[in-house]
Amino acid sequence: MRRVALLALIFSVALATPSWATYVDPFGGAGLQISRSSRSDALRVPLLANLADRQDDLIQKELIDVLKNEALGGEPVASYRLSLIYYFGQGVPQDYEQAAKWSLSAAEGSVVEAQFVLSTLYADGLGLGRDYIEAYKWIAIVVASLPTGERRDIALGLRAIFEEYMSLDEVWEAERLAQEWMSGMR
């Protein structure tokens, strides 16, 4: 199942974000630019570029603290960014439990990238118990939210991989849970 984690990385870099954001590789590029006026100044600057470019632990800690404050304040994009920081161990020790915690928070906030990553964490059992029903649920939500194209095809392929490990009853249950979650978001 480690191939699932690789797909998550590819998808995270390739997936388009909502129209109000521009996503660039968080650890090697300009970071995530947020232009919606309701976002804090901390999220409108390329925070994570500093994590990759500077080795100053104090700066890294301050940036992570800003993201944590934003995430605890209900900002799902900040939660997603924290999940990546913990997943890759950028400025903090690698911690899949923290990555899963922040991915779940962001996924529940409708961040598609986080929903994808969360599905792979469930499938690989990283930071969470291995749960193909939850993995399938989250990837089904991703598939439903993406237009036709390469990114949706990647998500469909991952969903097919999950199905290989599930009974038909488990697939139906996962589909039901996905529909229930999406109905609550409307």
Summary of the structure (lengths in Angstrom):
residues: 186
radius of gyration: 16.1
end to end distance: 32.9
largest distance: 51.1
contacts: 607
relative contact order: 0.12
helix: 67%
strand: 2%
